Amino acid sequence: MLFVEDEVNISKLLKDALSDYFYSFTVASDGIEGLEKFKNINPDIVITDIMMPNLDGLEMTKEIRTINEDIPIIVLSAFSDKEKLLKAIDIGITKYFIKPFDPEEVLEYLIFIANKLNKNRIICLNEDFSFDTNTNNLFENEKLVNITKREKKFISLLLSDRNNITSTESIKSSLWEEENVTDERLRTFVKRLRAKTDKELIKNISGQGYIINK
């Protein structure tokens, strides 16, 4: 979670109330810092004030929406005037809380959003296999499949653009970075993963790359 707020007391209040309920809780003091941290940590939820120095919450939200159209963005603001509320809704604010807000009410809504996000993280690969994009765990008929970190990263890479072929060069550079990897080594890697899963799960497109077989 990313919380963008220039008032230190409010940041501390919300962090104390919510941080135990989420894996990570990152705080930024203005829209510029918030946007920078958003790009670095890729949070699941953004909470922001409107009026802040350097870049306000609504302008920051516009920038975030160009990067991620779907992420929940929640506004906490003392401004209740109709113009700002309509502008917030127009640029895709998910929820609007007016200060002074009730931390319990905010928490209740965030837990609702978190549960919804968790459900959306499970991707069905075929009738037998599913993949949790949060933990990068692979399941066969709801049983955990023991695969390596590199194999998890490989499946995640294929799923990042599931409808298109992931090129062999892209796979090599993502999975082995500085190493000089041959096509044969990549084929051996895929063969081992197929042996742990299903020979039909990952499809090779000759001369191009790999794709999850739907």
C-alpha positions in Angstrom: 0.0 0.0 0.0 1.1 3.6 -0.8 -0.1 6.5 1.4 0.5 10.0 0.1 -0.1 12.7 2.7 1.9 15.9 3.6 0.5 16.1 7.2 2.8 14.1 9.4 0.2 13.5 12.2 -2.3 12.0 9.7 0.3 9.8 8.2 1.3 8.5 11.6 -2.4 8.0 12.6 -3.2 6.0 9.5 0.0 4.0 9.5 -0.5 3.0 13.1 -4.1 2.0 12.4 -3.5 0.1 9.1 0.1 -1.1 8.8 -0.5 -4.4 10.7 -3.2 -5.4 8.2 -1.0 -5.1 5.1 2.3 -6.7 3.9 3.9 -3.3 3.4 2.9 0.3 4.1 4.9 3.0 2.3 4.4 6.8 3.0 5.2 9.7 0.7 4.9 13.4 1.6 3.7 14.9 -1.7 2.6 13.9 -5.2 6.0 13.9 -6.8 7.4 11.6 -4.1 4.2 9.5 -4.3 4.5 9.1 -8.0 8.2 8.1 -7.8 7.4 5.5 -5.0 4.5 4.2 -7.0 6.8 3.5 -9.9 9.4 1.8 -7.7 7.2 -0.4 -5.5 4.1 -1.0 -7.7 1.6 -1.0 -4.8 -1.8 -2.7 -4.8 -3.7 0.3 -3.3 -3.0 4.0 -3.2 -4.4 6.4 -0.6 -3.9 10.1 -1.1 -4.7 13.6 0.1 -5.7 16.2 -2.5 -4.0 19.4 -1.4 -0.2 18.8 -1.2 2.9 20.8 -2.2 4.7 20.2 -5.5 2.0 18.0 -7.1 -1.5 17.6 -5.7 -3.3 14.3 -5.2 -5.6 14.7 -8.3 -2.7 15.4 -10.7 -0.7 12.5 -9.2 -3.8 10.3 -9.8 -3.9 11.3 -13.4 -0.3 10.3 -13.8 -0.9 7.0 -12.0 -3.9 6.2 -14.2 -1.7 6.4 -17.3 0.5 3.7 -15.8 -2.2 1.5 -14.2 -5.9 2.0 -15.1 -7.2 -0.5 -12.5 -5.4 0.2 -9.2 -7.8 1.3 -6.4 -7.1 4.9 -5.5 -8.7 6.3 -2.3 -8.8 10.0 -1.5 -8.8 11.4 2.1 -9.4 15.2 2.0 -10.8 18.0 4.0 -12.3 19.4 0.7 -16.0 18.5 0.3 -16.8 21.0 -2.4 -18.7 19.6 -5.4 -16.1 20.6 -8.0 -13.2 18.7 -6.5 -15.4 15.7 -5.8 -16.6 15.5 -9.4 -13.1 16.0 -10.7 -11.9 13.1 -8.4 -14.6 10.8 -9.7 -13.9 11.9 -13.3 -10.3 10.8 -13.1 -11.1 7.5 -11.6 -11.0 7.8 -7.8 -12.3 4.6 -6.3 -13.5 6.0 -2.9 -13.6 9.4 -1.2 -13.3 10.0 2.5 -13.8 13.4 4.1 -11.5 14.5 6.9 -11.8 14.0 9.8 -12.3 10.4 8.8 -12.8 7.3 11.0 -9.8 5.0 10.7 -12.0 2.0 11.3 -14.3 2.9 8.4 -11.2 3.3 6.2 -9.8 0.0 7.4 -13.1 -1.8 6.7 -13.2 -0.5 3.2 -9.5 -1.4 2.6 -10.0 -5.0 3.8 -12.9 -5.3 1.4 -10.7 -4.1 -1.5 -7.8 -6.3 -0.4 -10.0 -9.4 -0.4 -11.3 -8.5 -3.9 -7.7 -8.1 -5.1 -6.7 -11.5 -3.7 -9.5 -13.2 -5.7 -8.3 -11.5 -8.9 -4.8 -12.7 -8.4 -5.5 -16.3 -9.1 -5.2 -17.0 -12.9 -6.5 -20.2 -14.3 -4.0 -21.5 -16.8 -6.1 -24.5 -17.9 -8.4 -27.1 -16.4 -5.8 -28.3 -13.9 -3.3 -25.5 -13.3 -3.7 -22.1 -11.7 -1.1 -19.4 -10.8 -1.2 -16.9 -7.9 0.3 -13.7 -9.3 0.8 -12.3 -5.7 3.0 -15.2 -4.4 4.1 -16.6 -7.8 2.9 -20.0 -6.7 1.7 -22.6 -9.1 -1.1 -25.0 -8.2 -2.3 -28.2 -9.8 -5.9 -28.9 -8.8 -5.4 -26.6 -5.8 -2.2 -28.4 -4.7 1.1 -26.5 -4.6 3.5 -27.5 -7.3 7.2 -27.3 -6.2 9.0 -25.2 -8.8 12.1 -23.0 -8.6 12.2 -19.2 -8.4 13.3 -19.0 -12.0 10.5 -21.2 -13.1 8.0 -19.0 -11.2 9.5 -16.0 -12.9 9.2 -17.7 -16.3 5.5 -18.4 -15.8 4.9 -14.9 -14.5 6.7 -13.5 -17.6 4.5 -15.5 -20.0 1.4 -14.3 -18.1 2.4 -10.6 -18.3 1.3 -10.6 -21.9 -0.6 -13.8 -22.1 -2.2 -13.2 -25.5 1.2 -12.7 -27.2 4.3 -14.8 -27.7 7.2 -14.1 -25.3 10.4 -14.1 -27.4 13.3 -16.3 -26.5 15.6 -13.3 -26.2 13.2 -11.6 -23.8 13.0 -14.8 -21.7 16.8 -15.2 -21.6 17.5 -11.5 -20.6 14.7 -11.6 -17.9 15.6 -15.0 -16.4 19.4 -15.0 -16.6 20.2 -11.3 -16.9 24.0 -11.0 -17.5 24.5 -14.6 -18.5 25.0 -15.7 -22.1 22.3 -18.4 -22.4 22.0 -20.6 -25.4 18.7 -21.8 -27.0 19.6 -25.3 -26.0 19.8 -24.3 -22.3 16.4 -22.5 -22.5 14.9 -25.6 -24.1 16.3 -27.8 -21.3 14.9 -25.4 -18.7 11.4 -25.5 -20.3 11.6 -29.3 -20.6 12.3 -29.7 -16.9 9.4 -27.4 -16.0 7.1 -29.4 -18.3 8.2 -32.6 -16.5 7.0 -31.1 -13.2 3.7 -29.8 -14.6 2.3 -30.8 -18.0 3.9 -31.1 -21.4 1.0 -29.2 -22.9 1.1 -26.3 -20.4 3.8 -24.3 -22.2 3.8 -24.1 -26.0 6.8 -23.4 -28.1 6.3 -21.3 -31.2 9.1 -22.3 -33.5 11.6 -19.6 -34.1 9.7 -17.1 -32.0 9.3 -18.0 -28.4 6.9 -19.4 -25.8 3.3 -18.9 -24.7 1.0 -20.4 -22.1 -1.2 -23.0 -23.9 -4.8 -22.1 -23.2 
